[in-house]
């Protein structure tokens, strides 16, 4: 268990670049170097992480730890890979809380908010190309974006995702593999726990306000299809007015800059939302946002291909993926764009950022430093 923890802990400090890069780091370490499994097995794990809601790269690491050491190994892998990012995000939240009113800090925050415009727009475009390839999927994307721009709320988000799943299961199933005759047999204890928490936590939160923070982040983690960027609009609507736009987008930009999973964005937000005990808030939010994805992974890990080949299930997933693109497009406008872009100079910096990211392929850490410097310069002039 210590060996598993150590390997993932070391990777957690150097895994910059987001989920796609993390999957590359894992393959290099555990397939090529350590030979824990072959490329075919690894490819199946990666495919499963894309099929389920939750943090894709963290689910891959969790599954690798599970394959090596069962549930204790999975927990060791998750803790090792996530702990560096958690520590950094808590440190950044502590610093931010001490210097909020500082003019230099405000200038840096403005630069990071402009970076968030670049990153979210790039994510939305990339996901659009991957998930919106037919008239129906494009329509689901546009419908979702339109509804959430007109009436943004967590209820609307959940409703539109359910509608997209129903439409996809009915009209997109013919594009999927032929049905399999093999019966799907999930592992029931984690599946039951996932459903029980999903349904029961909102009621418990009404009776016990101390449960509300855990419930908010658990609900968000249960709905994140399509990658870590989708956690942005989900958390934004869940958090609402509890947190300022500046604090929210500063946390999001910080999550881009640090190594490890983007879901530790929740670590920063949890710190801000529980001022009476901010460290506890960070840990509760982090655990809650990761938990649903891991419970679902444990439920279907052993024979997930059977589930993926069910035409209606696969069609529902296509519909949901198209809808989350629209969800991200809506978030690109509110809160990201309208709270960051005010002048022609801001637009110019966003365009330069796109060039650096897409054409020069500048690593994210250098983009962060560039936009911090640009924010400082903007503050001085």
ZAGU-465796 format. One record per residue (C-alpha): residue number from 1; residue in three letters; x, z, y. Coordinates in steps of 0.2 Angstrom, whole numbers, plus 2048, in hexadecimal, padded with zeros to 3 digits. Each point is the difference from the previous one (the first is absolute). Layout:
BEGIN
   n res  px  pz  py
 NUM ALA   X   Z   Y
...
This chain:
BEGIN
   n res  px  pz  py
   1 UNK 800 800 800
   2 UNK 80E 804 80C
   3 UNK 808 7EF 7FC
   4 UNK 7F0 7F7 804
   5 UNK 7FE 80A 810
   6 UNK 812 7FD 806
   7 UNK 7FF 7ED 7FD
   8 UNK 7F0 7FF 80A
   9 UNK 806 80C 80D
  10 UNK 80F 7F6 804
  11 UNK 7F6 7F0 801
  12 UNK 7F4 809 80C
  13 UNK 80D 802 80D
  14 UNK 805 7ED 800
  15 UNK 7F0 7F7 7FC
  16 UNK 7FD 7F8 811
  17 UNK 7F5 7F0 801
  18 UNK 7EF 804 7FA
  19 UNK 7F7 7FF 7EF
  20 UNK 807 7EE 7FB
  21 UNK 812 807 803
  22 UNK 7FD 810 7F6
  23 UNK 7FA 7F5 7F1
  24 UNK 811 7F7 802
  25 UNK 80A 810 800
  26 UNK 7F6 807 7F1
  27 UNK 804 7F0 7F6
  28 UNK 812 800 804
  29 UNK 802 812 7FB
  30 UNK 7F5 802 7F1
  31 UNK 7FF 7EF 7F9
  32 UNK 811 7F8 804
  33 UNK 80B 80F 801
  34 UNK 7F9 80E 7F5
  35 UNK 7F5 7F5 7F4
  36 UNK 7F2 80C 7FF
  37 UNK 7F5 7F1 7FD
  38 UNK 800 7ED 800
  39 UNK 7FA 7F4 80D
  40 UNK 7F0 7FD 7F7
  41 UNK 7FB 812 7FF
  42 UNK 805 802 812
  43 UNK 7F6 7F2 806
  44 UNK 7F0 807 7F7
  45 UNK 803 811 80A
  46 UNK 801 7F6 810
  47 UNK 7F1 7F6 7FC
  48 UNK 7F6 810 7FD
  49 UNK 806 808 810
  50 UNK 7F8 7F1 809
  51 UNK 7F0 801 7F6
  52 UNK 7FC 812 805
  53 UNK 7FD 809 811
  54 UNK 80E 80B 806
  55 UNK 813 7FF 805
  56 UNK 806 7F1 7F6
  57 UNK 813 803 7FF
  58 UNK 7FD 813 7FE
  59 UNK 7F5 7FC 7F1
  60 UNK 80D 7F5 7F9
  61 UNK 80D 80F 801
  62 UNK 7F3 80C 7F9
  63 UNK 7FD 7F4 7F1
  64 UNK 813 7FF 7FD
  65 UNK 801 812 800
  66 UNK 7F1 802 7F4
  67 UNK 808 7F3 7F4
  68 UNK 810 80A 800
  69 UNK 7FA 812 7FF
  70 UNK 7ED 801 7FF
  71 UNK 7F6 808 80E
  72 UNK 80F 80C 805
  73 UNK 80B 7F1 802
  74 UNK 7F3 7F7 80A
  75 UNK 7FF 80F 80C
  76 UNK 813 801 801
  77 UNK 801 7EE 805
  78 UNK 7F2 802 80D
  79 UNK 807 80F 808
  80 UNK 812 7F9 800
  81 UNK 7FB 7F0 808
  82 UNK 7F4 807 80C
  83 UNK 809 810 806
  84 UNK 80D 7F8 80B
  85 UNK 7F3 7F7 80A
  86 UNK 7F5 810 801
  87 UNK 80F 80A 807
  88 UNK 804 7F2 80D
  89 UNK 7EE 7FF 805
  90 UNK 7FE 812 802
  91 UNK 810 801 80A
  92 UNK 7FA 7F2 80C
  93 UNK 7EF 809 802
  94 UNK 809 810 805
  95 UNK 80A 7F7 80D
  96 UNK 7F1 7F6 807
  97 UNK 7F6 80F 802
  98 UNK 80E 808 80A
  99 UNK 803 7F2 80D
 100 UNK 7EF 7F8 801
 101 UNK 800 800 813
 102 UNK 811 7FA 802
 103 UNK 801 7EF 80A
 104 UNK 80E 7F9 7F5
 105 UNK 7F6 805 7F0
 106 UNK 7F0 7F7 807
 107 UNK 80B 7F0 803
 108 UNK 806 801 7EE
 109 UNK 7EE 802 7FA
 110 UNK 7FB 7F1 809
 111 UNK 80E 7F6 7F9
 112 UNK 7FB 806 7EE
 113 UNK 7ED 7FB 804
 114 UNK 806 7EF 804
 115 UNK 809 7FF 7EF
 116 UNK 7F0 805 7F8
 117 UNK 7F7 7F1 807
 118 UNK 80E 7F5 7F8
 119 UNK 7FF 809 7EF
 120 UNK 7ED 801 7FE
 121 UNK 7FE 7ED 806
 122 UNK 80D 7FB 7F3
 123 UNK 7F8 80A 7F2
 124 UNK 7EF 7F9 805
 125 UNK 806 7EE 800
 126 UNK 80A 802 7EF
 127 UNK 7F1 808 7F8
 128 UNK 7F4 7F2 806
 129 UNK 80B 7F3 7F8
 130 UNK 800 809 7F0
 131 UNK 7EE 806 7FF
 132 UNK 7F5 7F4 80A
 133 UNK 802 7EF 7F7
 134 UNK 7ED 7FB 7FE
 135 UNK 7F2 7FE 80C
 136 UNK 7F8 810 7F9
 137 UNK 80F 80B 801
 138 UNK 803 7FA 812
 139 UNK 7EE 804 804
 140 UNK 802 811 7F9
 141 UNK 80F 803 80B
 142 UNK 7F8 7FA 810
 143 UNK 7F0 80A 7FC
 144 UNK 80A 810 7FD
 145 UNK 80A 7FD 810
 146 UNK 7F0 7FC 80A
 147 UNK 7F6 80F 7FA
 148 UNK 80E 80C 803
 149 UNK 804 7FA 811
 150 UNK 7EE 802 805
 151 UNK 7FC 811 7F7
 152 UNK 811 808 7FB
 153 UNK 7FD 80F 7F4
 154 UNK 805 806 7EF
 155 UNK 7EE 7FE 7FA
 156 UNK 801 7EE 805
 157 UNK 811 7FE 7F8
 158 UNK 7FA 807 7EF
 159 UNK 7F0 7F6 801
 160 UNK 808 7EF 803
 161 UNK 80D 803 7F2
 162 UNK 7F2 803 7F4
 163 UNK 7F6 7F1 806
 164 UNK 810 7F5 7FE
 165 UNK 802 807 7EE
 166 UNK 7EE 7FC 7FB
 167 UNK 802 7EE 808
 168 UNK 811 7FE 7F7
 169 UNK 7F9 806 7EF
 170 UNK 7F2 7F3 801
 171 UNK 807 7F1 808
 172 UNK 813 801 7FD
 173 UNK 801 804 7EE
 174 UNK 801 7EE 7FA
 175 UNK 811 7FF 807
 176 UNK 807 80E 7F5
 177 UNK 807 7FF 7EE
 178 UNK 7F4 7FE 7F1
 179 UNK 7F8 811 7FB
 180 UNK 808 80A 7F2
 181 UNK 7F7 807 7F1
 182 UNK 80B 80F 800
 183 UNK 7F7 810 807
 184 UNK 808 809 80E
 185 UNK 803 812 7FD
 186 UNK 806 80A 80F
 187 UNK 808 811 7FF
 188 UNK 7F1 80A 805
 189 UNK 807 810 807
 190 UNK 809 7F9 80F
 191 UNK 7F2 7F3 803
 192 UNK 7F3 80E 800
 193 UNK 80A 80A 80C
 194 UNK 802 7F1 80C
 195 UNK 7ED 7FE 800
 196 UNK 7FC 812 801
 197 UNK 80C 802 80F
 198 UNK 7F9 7F0 808
 199 UNK 7EE 806 7FF
 200 UNK 802 813 802
 201 UNK 80D 802 80E
 202 UNK 7F5 7FA 80E
 203 UNK 7F3 80D 7FB
 204 UNK 80D 80D 7FE
 205 UNK 807 7FC 811
 206 UNK 7EF 804 808
 207 UNK 800 811 7F8
 208 UNK 812 804 802
 209 UNK 808 7F8 810
 210 UNK 812 804 7F8
 211 UNK 7FC 7F2 7F4
 212 UNK 7FD 7F3 80D
 213 UNK 812 7FB 803
 214 UNK 802 7FD 7ED
 215 UNK 7F0 7F7 7FF
 216 UNK 804 7F4 80E
 217 UNK 810 7FA 7F9
 218 UNK 7FA 800 7EE
 219 UNK 7F2 7F4 805
 220 UNK 80D 7F5 80A
 221 UNK 80B 7FF 7F1
 222 UNK 7F2 7FB 7F4
 223 UNK 7FC 7F1 80B
 224 UNK 811 7F8 803
 225 UNK 801 7EF 7F8
 226 UNK 80C 7F4 805
 227 UNK 80F 80A 805
 228 UNK 806 80E 80B
 229 UNK 7FB 7F8 810
 230 UNK 7EE 802 7FC
 231 UNK 802 813 801
 232 UNK 801 7FD 813
 233 UNK 7EE 7FB 804
 234 UNK 7F9 80C 7F3
 235 UNK 809 80F 807
 236 UNK 7FC 7FB 812
 237 UNK 7ED 800 7FD
 238 UNK 801 810 7F6
 239 UNK 80B 809 80D
 240 UNK 7F5 7FA 80E
 241 UNK 802 80A 810
 242 UNK 80A 80E 7F7
 243 UNK 810 7F8 805
 244 UNK 806 7F6 80F
 245 UNK 803 7EE 7FE
 246 UNK 812 802 806
 247 UNK 803 80D 7F2
 248 UNK 7F8 7F6 7F3
 249 UNK 809 7F0 804
 250 UNK 811 809 802
 251 UNK 7FD 807 7EE
 252 UNK 7FC 7EE 7FA
 253 UNK 810 7F9 808
 254 UNK 80A 80E 7F9
 255 UNK 7FA 7FD 7EF
 256 UNK 807 7EE 802
 257 UNK 811 807 805
 258 UNK 803 80C 7F2
 259 UNK 805 7FC 7EE
 260 UNK 7F3 803 7F2
 261 UNK 7EE 7FE 7FE
 262 UNK 7F5 7FB 810
 263 UNK 7F3 80D 7FA
 264 UNK 80A 80E 807
 265 UNK 7F8 7FA 810
 266 UNK 7F4 80D 7FA
 267 UNK 80E 80D 801
 268 UNK 801 7FE 813
 269 UNK 7ED 7FF 803
 270 UNK 7FE 810 7F6
 271 UNK 80C 809 80A
 272 UNK 7F7 7FC 810
 273 UNK 7EF 804 7F9
 274 UNK 803 812 7FB
 275 UNK 809 808 80E
 276 UNK 7FD 811 7FA
 277 UNK 80B 7FC 7F0
 278 UNK 808 7EF 803
 279 UNK 80B 800 7F1
 280 UNK 7F1 804 7F5
 281 UNK 7F7 7F2 808
 282 UNK 80E 7F4 7FC
 283 UNK 800 804 7EE
 284 UNK 7EE 801 7FD
 285 UNK 7FD 7EF 809
 286 UNK 80F 7F8 7F6
 287 UNK 7FA 807 7EF
 288 UNK 7EE 7FB 803
 289 UNK 804 7EE 805
 290 UNK 80B 7FD 7F1
 291 UNK 7F5 808 7F3
 292 UNK 7F2 7F4 7FD
 293 UNK 80B 7F1 7FD
 294 UNK 80A 80B 7F3
 295 UNK 7F0 806 7F7
 296 UNK 7FA 7EE 7FE
 297 UNK 811 7FA 7FA
 298 UNK 800 80E 7F3
 299 UNK 7EE 7FB 7FB
 300 UNK 804 7ED 7FC
 301 UNK 813 800 7FD
 302 UNK 7FF 7FE 7ED
 303 UNK 7F5 7F0 7FF
 304 UNK 7FD 7FA 812
 305 UNK 801 7EE 7FB
 306 UNK 7EF 801 7F7
 307 UNK 7F8 806 810
 308 UNK 809 7F3 80B
 309 UNK 7F9 7F2 7F5
 310 UNK 7EE 805 803
 311 UNK 7F9 7F2 80B
 312 UNK 7F5 80B 80A
 313 UNK 80D 80D 803
 314 UNK 80D 7F3 805
 315 UNK 7F4 7F7 80B
 316 UNK 7FB 811 809
 317 UNK 813 803 803
 318 UNK 801 7EE 808
 319 UNK 7F2 804 80B
 320 UNK 807 811 805
 321 UNK 811 7F9 804
 322 UNK 7F8 7F3 80C
 323 UNK 7F6 80E 809
 324 UNK 810 80B 802
 325 UNK 808 7F1 80A
 326 UNK 7F1 801 80C
 327 UNK 802 812 801
 328 UNK 812 7FF 805
 329 UNK 7FC 7F2 80D
 330 UNK 7F3 80C 808
 331 UNK 80E 80D 800
 332 UNK 80C 7F4 808
 333 UNK 7F4 800 810
 334 UNK 7FB 812 7FF
 335 UNK 80A 80B 801
 336 UNK 810 7F6 7FF
 337 UNK 7FF 7F2 80D
 338 UNK 7F6 808 80E
 339 UNK 80A 810 800
 340 UNK 811 7F7 801
 341 UNK 7FE 7F0 809
 342 UNK 7FD 801 813
 343 UNK 80B 7F4 809
 344 UNK 808 7EE 7FE
 345 UNK 810 809 7FC
 346 UNK 7F8 809 7F1
 347 UNK 7FA 7EF 7FA
 348 UNK 811 7F9 802
 349 UNK 808 80E 7F6
 350 UNK 7F3 7FE 7F2
 351 UNK 805 7ED 7FF
 352 UNK 812 804 7FF
 353 UNK 7FC 80D 7F2
 354 UNK 7F8 7F2 7F6
 355 UNK 80F 7F5 802
 356 UNK 80C 80E 7FB
 357 UNK 7F5 805 7F1
 358 UNK 7FA 7EF 7F9
 359 UNK 80E 7F4 805
 360 UNK 810 80A 801
 361 UNK 7FA 80C 7F2
 362 UNK 806 80F 809
 363 UNK 7FF 810 7F5
 364 UNK 7F3 80C 806
 365 UNK 80C 80E 805
 366 UNK 808 7F4 80D
 367 UNK 7EF 7FB 806
 368 UNK 7FC 812 803
 369 UNK 810 802 80A
 370 UNK 7FD 7F0 80A
 371 UNK 7EE 806 805
 372 UNK 806 812 804
 373 UNK 80D 7F8 80C
 374 UNK 7F3 7F4 807
 375 UNK 7F4 80F 803
 376 UNK 80E 809 809
 377 UNK 804 7F1 80B
 378 UNK 7ED 7FE 804
 379 UNK 800 812 805
 380 UNK 80F 7FF 80C
 381 UNK 7F9 7F0 809
